Amino acid sequence: MNLEDSTSFVLRYGAIIGVIIVAVGAVMHLADLSYSGTVMTAGIATIILTPFAGVIVSFVTLSMNREKRYAIAALVLIAIILAGMLIAFWLR
């Protein structure tokens, strides 16, 4: 599995899916339908979490290719992101 291809696939399609969800939420809002805010929030969450998913895919790909040094770096980045998310939820 190629690192660049797998990571770019996740980033590209994660962003596209997130934008589509936000657009659907915006159309729902213009049509004055319920749950439009929830749909838009889901789209924004998808866009925000897409880079995190890219790091996870990079870690898996690096682990499969036995690139220990870079896999550990990706794992440290995952831990930092998770710690930041936990702190953000805790301070909320």
C-alpha positions as CSV (number, residue, x, y, z in Angstrom):
1,M,0.0,0.0,0.0
2,N,1.4,3.4,-1.0
3,L,1.5,6.0,1.7
4,E,0.8,9.0,-0.5
5,D,-2.1,7.3,-2.3
6,S,-3.8,6.1,0.8
7,T,-3.4,9.4,2.7
8,S,-4.5,11.6,-0.2
9,F,-7.5,9.3,-0.8
10,V,-8.7,9.8,2.8
11,L,-8.0,13.6,2.7
12,R,-9.6,14.2,-0.7
13,Y,-12.8,12.2,-0.2
14,G,-13.2,13.2,3.5
15,A,-13.2,16.8,2.5
16,I,-15.6,16.3,-0.4
17,I,-18.0,14.3,1.8
18,G,-17.8,17.0,4.5
19,V,-18.6,19.8,2.0
20,I,-21.5,17.8,0.5
21,I,-23.0,17.3,4.0
22,V,-22.6,21.0,4.8
23,A,-24.2,21.9,1.5
24,V,-27.1,19.5,2.2
25,G,-27.5,21.2,5.6
26,A,-27.5,24.6,4.0
27,V,-30.2,23.6,1.5
28,M,-32.3,22.1,4.4
29,H,-31.9,25.4,6.2
30,L,-33.0,27.4,3.2
31,A,-36.0,25.1,2.8
32,D,-36.7,25.7,6.5
33,L,-36.5,22.0,7.3
34,S,-35.8,20.7,10.8
35,Y,-32.4,19.2,11.8
36,S,-30.5,21.5,9.3
37,G,-28.2,22.7,12.0
38,T,-27.4,19.1,13.1
39,V,-26.6,18.1,9.5
40,M,-24.4,21.2,9.1
41,T,-22.6,20.4,12.4
42,A,-22.0,16.8,11.2
43,G,-20.5,18.1,7.9
44,I,-18.2,20.5,9.8
45,A,-17.2,17.7,12.2
46,T,-16.4,15.6,9.1
47,I,-14.2,18.3,7.7
48,I,-12.4,18.8,11.0
49,L,-11.8,15.1,11.6
50,T,-10.6,14.3,8.1
51,P,-7.0,15.3,8.8
52,F,-7.1,13.1,11.9
53,A,-8.3,10.2,9.8
54,G,-5.4,10.9,7.4
55,V,-2.9,10.6,10.2
56,I,-4.5,7.3,11.3
57,V,-4.3,5.9,7.7
58,S,-0.7,7.1,7.5
59,F,0.1,5.3,10.8
60,V,-1.5,2.1,9.5
61,T,0.3,2.3,6.2
62,L,3.6,3.1,7.8
63,S,3.2,0.1,10.2
64,M,2.3,-2.2,7.3
65,N,5.4,-1.0,5.4
66,R,7.5,-1.6,8.6
67,E,8.6,2.1,8.8
68,K,9.0,2.1,12.5
69,R,10.4,5.6,13.0
70,Y,7.7,7.3,11.0
71,A,5.0,5.1,12.4
72,I,6.0,6.1,15.9
73,A,6.0,9.8,14.9
74,A,2.4,9.3,13.5
75,L,1.4,7.6,16.7
76,V,2.8,10.5,18.8
77,L,0.8,12.9,16.6
78,I,-2.4,10.8,17.1
79,A,-1.8,10.9,20.9
80,I,-1.3,14.7,20.8
81,I,-4.5,15.2,18.8
82,L,-6.5,13.0,21.1
83,A,-5.1,14.8,24.1
84,G,-6.1,18.1,22.6
85,M,-9.6,16.9,21.9
86,L,-10.0,15.5,25.4
87,I,-8.8,18.8,26.9
88,A,-11.1,20.8,24.7
89,F,-14.1,18.6,25.8
90,W,-13.1,18.8,29.4
91,L,-12.8,22.7,29.3
92,R,-16.0,23.0,27.5
